């Protein structure tokens, strides 16, 4: 009973890790998206500090008021922000711009977002998982992800082999119990 509970918990943990891996690695690639970590509290409570956000590219003209977008703070530079589109307007040259604001902020962002700054629209977010994205980045990610994947694979193989071994052992015990009464009956007859 306890062994079955332990196996169930182990498989549950394995399933949870596989689901998280799919949400963090597979879905963003399949959707053509990018992953970012929320390092500020401007989107609380909808997207708390430390969340991992996955954004999907979208044409600038398809972005609407209410969408949560990730954008470069300065065009062509890496720092980004993730805020909600609260309005739209036109720049001095007639170009469409987006007015953004963090859900926890009292006022809209000072600078509107232009088309080249848009990185994507929020597909989903996972609270707290962004911290792992920050900790495991760059060169560290190059060896941690294969190592973790390999460890999970070895663990899964061990679980299968262990279950197979236990099943064979139980079958042997059942055979022994079934054969034992017959030998005792023969001894009484002779």
N, C-alpha and C positions, 0 to 999 in steps of 0.2 A: 504494500500500500504506500509506504513512504517512498520507495524507489519509484513507483509510478508517479507520485506527486512531484518528486524531484525531476523526473524526465519531462513531465508536463510543463513545469516551470522553466526548465532549460529550453524546451522547444518554443515556449512563449517568448523567452528572451531572444532566442535566435530569430524568431519571426519579427519581433520588434526591431531588431538591428537590421534585418533585411529590408523591412519597410522604410526605415530611416535612410538606409543606403540608397534605396530606389528614389526616395523623395529628394535626396541631396545630390545624387550623382546621375541617375538614369533620366528622370523626368526633365531636369533642366537641359540636358543634352538633346533629348528627343524633341523638346519644345523650342530648341534654338535659344534658350534663355541663359541668363547669367545669375550667379549667386552673389549676394552682398550681405554684410553684417550690419545691423542697426547699432550704431555706437552712441546714439543720443536718445533722449526721451521725448523728442518732439512729436512722436506719433502714438504716445501712450493714450489710452489703454489698448487701442486696436492692435498696435505692433509695439510690444514692449522692448526696452533696452536689451540688447543681446540676442535679438531674434535673427534668424536667418531668413532673408527674403529671396524669392526667386522671381525674377522679372522676365517678361517675354517681350521681344521687340514688337513694335507696332508703328504703323505709319503715323506721323505727327498729326495729320488731318483726321485720323480716326480716334484720337484721344478726346474724351469728353469730360465735362465737369462731373466731379464725383470719383473719377478714376484716381487710383494711387499710382504715382509714377516715380521712377528713379531717374535722376538727371545729374549731369555734371554741374558743379557750382560755377565753373568757368569753362567755356567751350574748349575742348581739346585737352583739358587737364583732368587728372584722375580723381580728385575728391568728388564724391557724389552725395546727394541727399535723397531721401525718400519722403515725399509729401503728397498730400491730396490736391487735386486740381479744384480750385474754388471759383475760377472764372477764366475768361479768355479776353483777349483784346488785340489791338494792332499796334505795332511799333511805329515809329516815325516814318519808316519807309513802306508802311502798309503790310509788313510781314505779320502773320498770325503769331501770337505769343500766348503762353499759358500762365495764369496767375495761380501760384501754389501756396499752401499753408500747412504746417504741421497741425495735426488734430489737437495737440496740447498747447499750441501757441495762440496768443491773443490777437495776432495780426498776421496778415499775408506777408510772404517773403518780399523783400525789397526789390529784388531783380526778377523780372518775368523770365520764363523758360522759353528758349528759342529751339527750333527744330534740331539743329546739330547737337544740342545738349542732351536730348532725350536718349536714355539708355533702354527704357522699356516700361511696361505697365505691370503692376503687381499681379503675379499668377497665384502665389500663396506665400505664407510665412509660417515659420516654425519657431515658437518661443524658445529661448535659451540656446538653441543649437548654433547660433552665430558665434558664440564664444569658442566653440570647438573649431569653427572655421577660422577664427583669428589665431588660435593656438597652433593649429595644424595648417600652416601655410608655407608657400615657397618650397625650399629644399626639403623641409621636414615632411611635407605632404608626399613628396616623391618616394619616400621609403615607408612612411607610416601607413598609408592606404594599402599598398600591397602586403605589408606585414600583417595588418589587421584582417584583411581579406583572407590571407593564407591561414591565419590562426582560426578564423571562423570556419574555413573549409576543413581544417584538421579536426576541429571540434565536432563538426557535423559527421565526418567520417567515423570518428570515435564513437559518437552516439549510435550510429547505424551498426557498427561492429559490436558494440556492447549489447544492444538490443537483440541482435542476431545470436550472439553467444548465450545470452540469458534464455532465449527461446529454445535453443538446442538443449541447454542444461535442464530446463523444465520438462521438455519432451523425454529426456533420458530418465528423469525422476519419475515421471508418469509410467514409463515402460517398466521400470524397476518395481514400482508398487503393484502394477498389474501382474507381473511375473511372480512376485514373491508369494502371494496367496496360493498360486497353483503349485509351487514347489512344496509349500507346507501341506497341502492336501495330498500330494503324492507320498510324502513321508508318513502320513497317518495311514494311508492305505497299505503300505508295504510292511 
